[in-house]
Amino acid sequence: MASTETGMESLSPRERMTRALRGDAADRPALAYLFLGGARHVLEAMGQSMRSVYADADLMAAAQITAAELFGHDSSMLPWGCLTVEAEAFGCRLESPEQYYPHVISRPLEDEPDLALLSIPDPASSGRMPLVTDSLTQLRARAGDDTFIVAMVVSPFLVAAELRSLTILLTDFITDPPYVEALMEQVTDGIARYVEAIVATGVCDAIMFENAGATRDLIGPHHVAQFVTPYHRQLLSVARQSNPNLILIEHNCSETPYIDDMLASDVDAFSFAHGDVRSISEIQGWDCHTKHTSVNSCLDRHCLKPGHFSRSIARIGNVDHSKIMLNASHEEVFNEARAVIESGRGGPFCLSTGCEIPFKVPLENIRALARAAAAGF
């Protein structure tokens, strides 16, 4: 391996990601890929549509390999940004557009709350669950041992919201708490079996749990404590017990995430887009309102500085995935990424966007992220 300016030999993407998330020295900042960012470029390079790729395990793996070749990220992720794999396995009916993720068109509990109407997910046969586990295996076989592979799992609350509908479920929080608890228990059990099947493939380096529903804009802290956090942590526990060596990541790209809950969970890293001003003010002891944009993102990147938390936890983010990536020049993207890298000093850190890179982001803007990472610490 070649040596870098730091004097360290050049690492493989898998080694670089692992070291970055564990807080160990690396040759340069690691660059994480979320979902199927910049999908237009990936699909055009493959000569495929979203619909065709999402129905074939080999093509799903090929898409991640193509993305790595196009963009230079250090990680790959399956099953991209689709949040309906688990919901489909429980009985939701989906529609798959030609060039977008599948979405729910029919929910088993929307008109009738009877939990007996839910299917019992079997990771070997239910919906696309076996497609995902197969694609993970295909990705490792095709991309090799140097690829850092992240599997994505949706949190119990978001799955329950798809099954019942978000509006009705939030009403149930108030009108029928025992029903919500029974629903969450059943959903968590089903997702847990899926997590165990993912771990059993033996090919994943990490699992990322999508938990953007845990936001102050949507749910109050008492309801989060009763209906969201306990079941989310139960799922994390299943993953941890299934393989203690897996890196567990929580993703929450909401504008006001419950950061304190995230930090108290058994995760090794959290992927974020916006810092929560209220949590930041309490934890860091200073008012950063004057440094925030209208969407609550800290201009000086101080929101999640290391050293203020009770334990070491890696941060993944937080390049502006919408305004900057979509509308700025590639040099502005580069400067944004370098500012984020600078803010990551002093603790485990991995450069990434706050959430999925939009479909229409220019190719050179995406590649600017890899240039920023390659520029070193």
ABEGO torsion letter per residue (X at the ends): XBBBAAGBBBBBAAAAAAAAAAGBBBABBBBBBBEBBGAAAAAAAAGBBAAAAAABAAAAAAAAAAAAAAAGBABBBOBEABAAAAAAAAGBBBBBBAABBBBBABBAAAABABAAABBBBBAAABEAAAAAAAAAAAAAAAAEAABBBBBBBBBAAAAAAAAAEAAAAAAAAAABAAAAAAAAAAAAAAAAAAAAAAAAAGABABBBBBAAABBAAABBAAAAAAAAAAAAAAAAAAAAAABAABBBBBBBABABBBAAAAAABBBABBBBABBBAAAAAAAAGBBAAAABBAAGBBAAGAAABBGABABBBBBBOBBBAAAAAAABBAAAAAAAAAAAAAAABGBBBBBBBABBBBAABBAAAAAAAAAAAAAEX
